[in-house]
Amino acid sequence: MSGENYTLPPNVAAAMGDPQTTYPAPPPVAVPAAFNQTAGPVQVVVNGLSLTVDPSALDDVEMFDMLNEFTGGTGQLALIPAIIRGLFGDQYKLVMDAIRSPETHRVSFEAASKFIADTMAAINPN
């Protein structure tokens, strides 16, 4: 898309108070190395559990939005299961069982949050 122009619909340009409707295309967005889709799945060890994670799962605007809300302290605890499913796919039950409390047989938000944070650190240790 670099070098091309894009056109705003006239009603959008007018709503913005700008009579110009054609703009140069924005430069391409630099994708962080952790999102490298060509590398394929990687083995990570999180809290003693060996898992396969495909870092390309992070190259997803919806996943990024969930992670952003999750790490931004907005109280979006409902995102935790979706993040774990998005990162681990078929390994979801394995992960949930690994972080389940042996005493209560429940997966606490604290344990799940820590596991997600530990996974992100394992995927991109730098």
C-alpha positions as a Markdown table, in Angstrom:
| # | Residue | x | y | z |
|---|---|---|---|---|
| 1 | Met | 0.0 | 0.0 | 0.0 |
| 2 | Ser | 3.0 | 2.3 | 0.4 |
| 3 | Gly | 3.1 | 5.0 | -2.3 |
| 4 | Glu | -0.6 | 4.7 | -3.1 |
| 5 | Asn | -3.2 | 7.2 | -2.2 |
| 6 | Tyr | -6.4 | 6.5 | -0.3 |
| 7 | Thr | -9.6 | 8.4 | -0.6 |
| 8 | Leu | -12.0 | 9.4 | 2.2 |
| 9 | Pro | -15.7 | 9.5 | 1.3 |
| 10 | Pro | -16.7 | 13.1 | 0.9 |
| 11 | Asn | -19.1 | 13.0 | 3.8 |
| 12 | Val | -16.3 | 11.8 | 6.1 |
| 13 | Ala | -13.9 | 14.5 | 5.0 |
| 14 | Ala | -16.7 | 17.1 | 5.5 |
| 15 | Ala | -17.4 | 15.7 | 8.9 |
| 16 | Met | -13.7 | 16.2 | 9.7 |
| 17 | Gly | -13.9 | 19.8 | 8.5 |
| 18 | Asp | -11.4 | 18.9 | 5.7 |
| 19 | Pro | -12.3 | 19.5 | 2.1 |
| 20 | Gln | -9.4 | 17.3 | 1.0 |
| 21 | Thr | -10.5 | 13.7 | 0.4 |
| 22 | Thr | -7.3 | 12.1 | -1.0 |
| 23 | Tyr | -4.3 | 11.4 | 1.2 |
| 24 | Pro | -1.0 | 9.6 | 0.8 |
| 25 | Ala | -1.0 | 6.1 | 2.2 |
| 26 | Pro | 0.5 | 5.8 | 5.6 |
| 27 | Pro | 3.9 | 4.0 | 5.9 |
| 28 | Pro | 3.8 | 0.3 | 6.6 |
| 29 | Val | 3.7 | -0.6 | 10.3 |
| 30 | Ala | 6.8 | -2.2 | 11.7 |
| 31 | Val | 5.7 | -5.6 | 13.2 |
| 32 | Pro | 7.6 | -6.6 | 16.4 |
| 33 | Ala | 10.0 | -9.6 | 16.0 |
| 34 | Ala | 7.8 | -11.5 | 18.5 |
| 35 | Phe | 5.0 | -11.5 | 15.8 |
| 36 | Asn | 7.3 | -13.2 | 13.2 |
| 37 | Gln | 4.9 | -15.5 | 11.3 |
| 38 | Thr | 7.7 | -17.2 | 9.4 |
| 39 | Ala | 9.4 | -18.6 | 12.5 |
| 40 | Gly | 6.5 | -21.0 | 13.3 |
| 41 | Pro | 5.6 | -22.4 | 16.7 |
| 42 | Val | 8.1 | -22.3 | 19.5 |
| 43 | Gln | 8.5 | -24.4 | 22.5 |
| 44 | Val | 8.3 | -22.5 | 25.8 |
| 45 | Val | 8.5 | -23.6 | 29.4 |
| 46 | Val | 6.1 | -21.7 | 31.7 |
| 47 | Asn | 6.1 | -22.6 | 35.4 |
| 48 | Gly | 7.6 | -26.0 | 34.5 |
| 49 | Leu | 5.0 | -26.8 | 31.8 |
| 50 | Ser | 6.4 | -27.3 | 28.3 |
| 51 | Leu | 4.1 | -25.9 | 25.7 |
| 52 | Thr | 4.0 | -25.1 | 22.0 |
| 53 | Val | 3.0 | -21.5 | 21.2 |
| 54 | Asp | 2.7 | -19.9 | 17.8 |
| 55 | Pro | 3.9 | -16.3 | 18.2 |
| 56 | Ser | 1.9 | -15.4 | 15.1 |
| 57 | Ala | -1.2 | -15.7 | 17.4 |
| 58 | Leu | 0.0 | -12.3 | 18.6 |
| 59 | Asp | -0.2 | -10.8 | 15.1 |
| 60 | Asp | -4.0 | -10.5 | 15.6 |
| 61 | Val | -5.6 | -7.1 | 16.3 |
| 62 | Glu | -8.2 | -8.7 | 18.4 |
| 63 | Met | -5.7 | -10.6 | 20.5 |
| 64 | Phe | -3.6 | -7.5 | 20.8 |
| 65 | Asp | -6.6 | -5.6 | 21.9 |
| 66 | Met | -7.4 | -8.2 | 24.6 |
| 67 | Leu | -3.8 | -8.2 | 25.8 |
| 68 | Asn | -3.8 | -4.4 | 25.8 |
| 69 | Glu | -6.9 | -4.3 | 27.9 |
| 70 | Phe | -5.7 | -7.1 | 30.1 |
| 71 | Thr | -2.3 | -5.5 | 30.9 |
| 72 | Gly | -3.7 | -2.0 | 31.0 |
| 73 | Gly | -5.3 | -2.6 | 34.4 |
| 74 | Thr | -8.8 | -1.9 | 33.1 |
| 75 | Gly | -10.2 | -4.9 | 35.1 |
| 76 | Gln | -11.1 | -6.9 | 32.0 |
| 77 | Leu | -10.7 | -10.3 | 33.7 |
| 78 | Ala | -13.2 | -11.8 | 31.3 |
| 79 | Leu | -10.5 | -11.7 | 28.7 |
| 80 | Ile | -8.3 | -14.2 | 30.4 |
| 81 | Pro | -10.0 | -17.4 | 29.0 |
| 82 | Ala | -10.0 | -15.9 | 25.5 |
| 83 | Ile | -6.3 | -15.0 | 25.7 |
| 84 | Ile | -5.4 | -18.5 | 26.9 |
| 85 | Arg | -7.5 | -20.0 | 24.1 |
| 86 | Gly | -5.9 | -17.7 | 21.5 |
| 87 | Leu | -2.4 | -18.4 | 22.6 |
| 88 | Phe | -2.6 | -22.2 | 23.3 |
| 89 | Gly | -5.5 | -23.4 | 21.2 |
| 90 | Asp | -5.9 | -27.2 | 21.7 |
| 91 | Gln | -3.6 | -27.0 | 24.7 |
| 92 | Tyr | -6.2 | -24.9 | 26.6 |
| 93 | Lys | -7.3 | -27.7 | 28.9 |
| 94 | Leu | -3.7 | -28.7 | 29.6 |
| 95 | Val | -2.9 | -25.1 | 30.6 |
| 96 | Met | -6.0 | -24.8 | 32.7 |
| 97 | Asp | -5.2 | -28.1 | 34.5 |
| 98 | Ala | -1.6 | -27.0 | 35.1 |
| 99 | Ile | -2.6 | -23.7 | 36.8 |
| 100 | Arg | -5.6 | -25.2 | 38.6 |
| 101 | Ser | -5.3 | -25.1 | 42.4 |
| 102 | Pro | -5.0 | -28.7 | 43.8 |
| 103 | Glu | -6.9 | -27.5 | 47.0 |
| 104 | Thr | -9.8 | -25.7 | 45.4 |
| 105 | His | -9.8 | -27.3 | 42.0 |
| 106 | Arg | -10.3 | -23.8 | 40.6 |
| 107 | Val | -8.2 | -21.7 | 38.3 |
| 108 | Ser | -7.7 | -18.3 | 40.0 |
| 109 | Phe | -7.5 | -15.1 | 38.1 |
| 110 | Glu | -4.1 | -14.5 | 39.8 |
| 111 | Ala | -2.7 | -17.8 | 38.6 |
| 112 | Ala | -4.0 | -17.3 | 35.0 |
| 113 | Ser | -2.8 | -13.7 | 34.9 |
| 114 | Lys | 0.7 | -14.8 | 36.0 |
| 115 | Phe | 0.7 | -17.7 | 33.5 |
| 116 | Ile | -0.1 | -15.3 | 30.7 |
| 117 | Ala | 2.6 | -12.9 | 31.8 |
| 118 | Asp | 5.1 | -15.7 | 32.1 |
| 119 | Thr | 4.2 | -17.0 | 28.7 |
| 120 | Met | 4.7 | -13.5 | 27.1 |
| 121 | Ala | 8.1 | -13.3 | 28.8 |
| 122 | Ala | 9.0 | -16.8 | 27.5 |
| 123 | Ile | 7.9 | -16.0 | 23.9 |
| 124 | Asn | 10.0 | -12.8 | 23.9 |
| 125 | Pro | 12.6 | -13.0 | 26.6 |
| 126 | Asn | 14.3 | -9.7 | 25.6 |
